Amino acid sequence: MDTRQLGTTGEEVSALGLGCMGMSEFYGPSDQQEAIATIHYALENGLNFLDTADIYGMGRNEVLLGQALKGRREQAFVATKFGIVRDEAGEFIGQNGRPDYVHQACDQSLERLGMSVIDLYYQHRVDAEVPIEETVGAMAQLVEQGKVRYLGLSEASVETLRRANAVHPIAVLQTEYSLWSREPEDQILATCQELGVTFVAYSPLGRGVLAGKIQQVEDLASDDRRRQLPRFQGENLTRNLALVDRLKHVAAQRGMTSAQLALAWVLSQDKNILPLVGTKRRHYLEENLKAVSMTLSQEELKVLDDVCTSGVASGDRYPEAGMQAVNR
């Protein structure tokens, strides 16, 4: 497995990360034994960057990851997040970046994970009501206390990243980035380079669409949260699937799957970018891992740039309320 530097920390992690969210919620039913086997398969094949959050499965995903890493903790680089708040029924009710909540959330995550330290602790979404300096100041205290090693932000704007980094070094910024979500190319990627912040690209397969496995909304489970996203609805989905058909043609010419093509594209953009693939099954992870060693020619990259220009996807990434919480 190739590795990539984590910001300016001197830490090296696998060039591909594993997003564990779908193992507990949002993307239809999952098999917990298969999920744990998938985590073990990742570790056995050199993928050590494992990503979760306190809201995934209302804490169950952190518990699952902790169980999977019993006796294997030293093999893994564990990232988790705080800051999105849900009520007891699971409804999303906002963000919380208050210093007291930062400490409370960290302690609860450590307990669920069954660990004494979190390798990378993200603010999942920026709280517009709390100055970022206060939130990151509290996160920095966690580093001083030995509960957290490195700090990260998710879906933060360039201005917020700069302000946060002035308080304490930010190792990672995580934002959606793929062939159909190229907005970070406007400013964020360059700012990360300037500040020495690693860019973690979540949903590099377009929430599964770019893998070519989804042909209609009915292919998704009735409780799959993707059904609520604009890109998976009506004419938006029809147009987006037409885009995927074009990518499948390019992939077939190279003897790749469309998922491998999409991942190879992200990996080829810059060594400072680390894609985070979300899967809950070993056979999909095996397919994804092969993309790390696949390279694309300049001609192939140009073809993909022509097919997938910025803004090519139909529909927003999230419903209106979700879009208000990103890039701020």
C-alpha positions as CSV (number, residue, x, y, z in Angstrom):
1,M,0.0,0.0,0.0
2,D,1.3,3.4,-0.9
3,T,1.4,6.0,1.9
4,R,0.8,9.7,2.1
5,Q,2.0,12.3,4.5
6,L,-0.5,13.6,7.0
7,G,-0.1,17.4,6.8
8,T,3.1,18.6,8.5
9,T,2.9,16.0,11.3
10,G,5.5,13.6,9.8
11,E,2.9,10.9,10.1
12,E,2.4,8.6,7.1
13,V,-0.9,6.8,6.5
14,S,-2.3,4.6,3.8
15,A,-3.0,6.4,0.5
16,L,-6.6,5.2,0.7
17,G,-8.8,5.5,3.7
18,L,-11.8,3.4,4.7
19,G,-15.0,5.3,5.7
20,C,-17.0,3.1,8.1
21,M,-20.3,5.1,8.2
22,G,-22.3,2.8,6.0
23,M,-21.5,-0.2,8.3
24,S,-24.0,1.2,10.8
25,E,-26.4,3.6,9.1
26,F,-27.6,5.6,6.1
27,Y,-26.8,3.2,3.2
28,G,-29.2,0.4,3.8
29,P,-28.9,-2.7,5.9
30,S,-25.5,-4.1,6.9
31,D,-24.0,-7.3,8.3
32,Q,-21.9,-6.5,11.4
33,Q,-19.7,-9.6,11.0
34,E,-19.0,-8.7,7.4
35,A,-18.3,-5.1,8.4
36,I,-15.7,-6.2,11.0
37,A,-14.2,-8.6,8.4
38,T,-14.0,-5.7,6.0
39,I,-12.1,-3.6,8.6
40,H,-9.7,-6.6,9.2
41,Y,-9.3,-7.0,5.4
42,A,-8.3,-3.4,5.1
43,L,-5.6,-3.7,7.9
44,E,-4.3,-6.9,6.4
45,N,-3.8,-5.1,3.1
46,G,-2.1,-2.0,4.4
47,L,-5.1,0.3,4.6
48,N,-4.8,1.8,8.1
49,F,-6.7,5.1,7.9
50,L,-10.1,4.4,9.4
51,D,-12.8,7.0,9.6
52,T,-15.9,7.2,11.7
53,A,-18.0,9.8,13.6
54,D,-20.0,10.0,16.8
55,I,-23.3,10.4,14.9
56,Y,-22.9,7.4,12.6
57,G,-25.4,4.9,14.0
58,M,-25.9,7.2,17.0
59,G,-22.5,6.0,18.3
60,R,-22.8,2.4,17.2
61,N,-20.2,2.9,14.5
62,E,-17.6,3.9,17.0
63,V,-18.5,0.9,19.1
64,L,-18.2,-1.4,16.0
65,L,-14.8,0.1,15.1
66,G,-13.6,-0.4,18.6
67,Q,-14.7,-4.0,18.6
68,A,-13.0,-4.6,15.3
69,L,-9.7,-3.2,16.5
70,K,-9.4,-5.2,19.7
71,G,-5.9,-6.6,19.7
72,R,-5.2,-4.6,16.5
73,R,-5.1,-1.0,17.7
74,E,-1.5,-0.5,16.8
75,Q,-2.2,-1.4,13.2
76,A,-4.8,1.4,12.7
77,F,-4.9,5.2,12.4
78,V,-8.3,6.1,13.8
79,A,-10.2,9.3,12.9
80,T,-13.5,10.3,14.4
81,K,-15.6,13.4,14.5
82,F,-17.9,15.5,16.6
83,G,-20.1,18.6,16.1
84,I,-23.3,17.4,14.4
85,V,-26.0,16.9,16.9
86,R,-29.0,14.5,16.7
87,D,-31.9,14.1,19.1
88,E,-32.9,10.8,20.7
89,A,-35.0,9.9,17.7
90,G,-32.0,10.4,15.4
91,E,-33.2,13.6,13.8
92,F,-30.5,16.1,12.9
93,I,-30.9,19.3,15.1
94,G,-27.8,21.3,14.4
95,Q,-24.2,21.8,15.2
96,N,-22.3,22.3,18.5
97,G,-18.8,23.7,18.7
98,R,-18.9,25.0,22.2
99,P,-15.7,24.2,24.2
100,D,-17.5,22.2,26.9
101,Y,-19.2,20.1,24.3
102,V,-15.9,19.4,22.5
103,H,-14.5,17.8,25.7
104,Q,-17.8,16.0,26.5
105,A,-18.0,14.6,22.9
106,C,-14.3,13.4,23.0
107,D,-14.7,11.6,26.2
108,Q,-17.8,9.8,25.0
109,S,-16.1,8.8,21.7
110,L,-13.1,7.5,23.6
111,E,-15.4,5.4,25.7
112,R,-17.3,4.0,22.8
113,L,-14.1,3.2,20.9
114,G,-12.6,1.6,23.9
115,M,-9.4,3.6,23.4
116,S,-7.2,6.0,25.3
117,V,-6.3,8.2,22.4
118,I,-7.9,9.3,19.1
119,D,-5.4,9.7,16.3
120,L,-7.3,12.4,14.4
121,Y,-10.2,14.4,15.8
122,Y,-12.4,16.4,13.4
123,Q,-15.0,19.0,13.8
124,H,-17.6,17.4,11.6
125,R,-19.4,20.7,10.7
126,V,-18.6,24.2,11.7
127,D,-20.9,25.8,14.3
128,A,-21.8,29.2,12.9
129,E,-22.7,30.4,16.4
130,V,-19.3,29.7,18.0
131,P,-16.0,31.3,16.8
132,I,-13.8,28.7,15.3
133,E,-11.0,30.0,17.5
134,E,-12.9,28.8,20.6
135,T,-13.7,25.4,19.2
136,V,-10.2,24.7,18.0
137,G,-8.8,26.1,21.3
138,A,-10.8,23.4,23.1
139,M,-9.6,20.8,20.6
140,A,-6.0,21.9,21.2
141,Q,-6.6,21.2,24.9
142,L,-7.4,17.6,24.1
143,V,-4.0,17.3,22.3
144,E,-2.3,18.7,25.4
145,Q,-4.2,16.2,27.6
146,G,-3.1,13.3,25.4
147,K,-6.6,12.4,24.4
148,V,-6.1,13.4,20.7
149,R,-3.0,13.4,18.5
150,Y,-4.0,15.6,15.5
151,L,-6.8,17.9,14.6
152,G,-9.0,18.1,11.5
153,L,-12.0,20.0,10.1
154,S,-14.7,18.8,7.8
155,E,-16.5,21.0,5.2
156,A,-14.9,24.2,6.4
157,S,-14.3,27.2,4.2
158,V,-10.9,28.6,3.3
159,E,-11.3,31.5,5.7
160,T,-12.3,29.2,8.6
161,L,-9.4,26.9,7.8
162,R,-7.0,29.8,8.0
163,R,-8.4,31.0,11.3
164,A,-8.4,27.5,12.8
165,N,-4.8,26.8,11.7
166,A,-3.6,30.0,13.4
167,V,-4.8,28.6,16.7
168,H,-3.4,25.1,16.3
169,P,-2.0,23.2,13.3
170,I,-4.8,21.6,11.3
171,A,-3.6,18.3,9.9
172,V,-6.5,17.5,7.7
173,L,-9.5,19.1,5.9
174,Q,-12.2,16.7,4.8
175,T,-14.6,17.7,2.0
176,E,-16.5,15.9,-0.7
177,Y,-14.5,15.6,-3.9
178,S,-14.9,13.4,-6.9
179,L,-15.4,13.5,-10.7
180,W,-18.8,14.9,-10.1
181,S,-18.0,17.2,-7.1
182,R,-15.0,19.3,-8.1
183,E,-15.8,22.5,-6.1
184,P,-12.7,22.2,-3.9
185,E,-10.6,22.9,-7.0
186,D,-11.7,26.6,-6.8
187,Q,-9.8,27.5,-3.6
188,I,-9.7,24.8,-1.0
189,L,-7.1,22.5,-2.6
190,A,-4.6,25.4,-3.1
191,T,-5.1,26.6,0.4
192,C,-4.5,23.2,1.8
193,Q,-1.2,23.0,-0.2
194,E,-0.2,26.4,1.1
195,L,-0.9,25.6,4.8
196,G,0.5,22.1,4.7
197,V,-3.0,20.5,5.3
198,T,-3.8,17.1,3.9
199,F,-7.1,17.1,1.9
200,V,-9.2,14.0,2.6
201,A,-11.7,13.5,-0.2
202,Y,-14.9,11.8,1.0
203,S,-17.4,10.2,-1.4
204,P,-14.8,9.9,-4.2
205,L,-17.3,7.5,-5.9
206,G,-20.1,9.9,-5.8
207,R,-21.9,8.0,-3.0
208,G,-21.8,4.9,-5.1
209,V,-23.2,6.3,-8.3
210,L,-19.8,6.6,-10.0
211,A,-19.2,2.9,-9.3
212,G,-22.0,2.1,-11.8
213,K,-23.9,-0.2,-9.5
214,I,-27.0,2.1,-9.2
215,Q,-29.3,2.2,-12.2
216,Q,-32.5,3.6,-10.6
217,V,-33.6,4.9,-7.2
218,E,-35.3,1.6,-6.6
219,D,-31.8,0.0,-6.4
220,L,-31.5,1.7,-3.0
221,A,-33.1,0.3,0.2
222,S,-36.2,2.1,1.3
223,D,-34.4,3.6,4.3
224,D,-31.3,4.6,2.3
225,R,-30.6,8.3,3.0
226,R,-29.4,8.8,-0.6
227,R,-33.0,8.8,-1.6
228,Q,-33.3,12.2,0.1
229,L,-30.4,13.7,-1.8
230,P,-31.2,15.9,-4.8
231,R,-28.7,14.1,-7.1
232,F,-30.6,10.9,-6.6
233,Q,-34.0,12.3,-7.5
234,G,-36.1,12.5,-10.7
235,E,-34.5,14.1,-13.7
236,N,-31.3,14.8,-11.8
237,L,-30.7,11.1,-11.4
238,T,-31.5,10.4,-15.0
239,R,-28.9,13.0,-16.2
240,N,-26.3,11.8,-13.6
241,L,-26.7,8.2,-14.8
242,A,-26.0,9.3,-18.3
243,L,-22.8,10.8,-17.1
244,V,-21.9,7.5,-15.4
245,D,-22.5,5.6,-18.7
246,R,-19.8,7.8,-20.3
247,L,-17.4,7.0,-17.5
248,K,-18.1,3.3,-17.9
249,H,-17.0,3.5,-21.5
250,V,-13.7,5.2,-20.6
251,A,-13.1,2.6,-17.9
252,A,-13.8,-0.3,-20.2
253,Q,-11.2,0.9,-22.6
254,R,-8.7,0.7,-19.8
255,G,-9.9,-2.6,-18.4
256,M,-10.9,-0.9,-15.2
257,T,-14.2,-0.8,-13.4
258,S,-15.8,2.6,-13.2
259,A,-15.1,2.7,-9.5
260,Q,-11.4,2.1,-10.1
261,L,-11.4,4.8,-12.7
262,A,-13.0,7.3,-10.3
263,L,-10.6,6.5,-7.5
264,A,-7.5,6.5,-9.8
265,W,-8.6,10.0,-11.0
266,V,-8.7,11.3,-7.4
267,L,-5.4,9.7,-6.5
268,S,-3.8,11.2,-9.6
269,Q,-4.7,14.8,-8.8
270,D,-2.2,15.4,-6.1
271,K,-0.1,13.6,-3.4
272,N,-1.7,15.8,-0.9
273,I,-5.1,14.3,-1.5
274,L,-6.3,11.1,0.3
275,P,-9.5,9.6,-0.9
276,L,-11.8,8.0,1.6
277,V,-13.9,5.1,0.3
278,G,-16.9,4.0,2.1
279,T,-17.8,0.3,1.9
280,K,-19.1,-2.4,4.2
281,R,-18.2,-5.4,2.1
282,R,-14.8,-7.0,1.4
283,H,-15.3,-7.6,-2.3
284,Y,-15.9,-3.9,-3.0
285,L,-12.9,-3.0,-0.9
286,E,-10.8,-5.4,-2.8
287,E,-11.8,-3.7,-6.0
288,N,-11.1,-0.3,-4.6
289,L,-7.7,-1.2,-3.3
290,K,-6.5,-2.2,-6.8
291,A,-7.1,1.4,-7.9
292,V,-4.1,2.6,-5.7
293,S,-1.7,1.0,-8.1
294,M,-3.5,2.1,-11.3
295,T,-2.2,5.1,-13.2
296,L,-3.9,7.3,-15.8
297,S,-2.2,8.8,-18.7
298,Q,-2.3,12.6,-19.4
299,E,-4.6,11.8,-22.4
300,E,-7.0,9.8,-20.2
301,L,-7.0,12.6,-17.6
302,K,-7.9,15.1,-20.2
303,V,-10.7,12.9,-21.4
304,L,-12.1,12.7,-17.9
305,D,-11.7,16.5,-17.4
306,D,-13.7,17.0,-20.6
307,V,-16.4,14.6,-19.5
308,C,-16.6,15.7,-15.9
309,T,-16.2,19.5,-15.9
310,S,-16.8,21.4,-12.7
311,G,-20.5,21.5,-11.9
312,V,-21.3,18.6,-14.2
313,A,-23.5,16.8,-11.7
314,S,-27.2,17.6,-11.7
315,G,-28.6,18.6,-8.3
316,D,-27.0,19.8,-5.0
317,R,-24.9,17.5,-2.8
318,Y,-27.4,17.8,0.1
319,P,-30.9,19.2,0.6
320,E,-31.1,22.9,1.4
321,A,-30.5,22.5,5.2
322,G,-27.4,20.3,4.6
323,M,-26.0,22.8,2.0
324,Q,-26.2,25.6,4.6
325,A,-23.8,23.6,6.9
326,V,-21.0,23.0,4.3
327,N,-18.2,25.3,3.3
328,R,-18.6,27.7,6.2
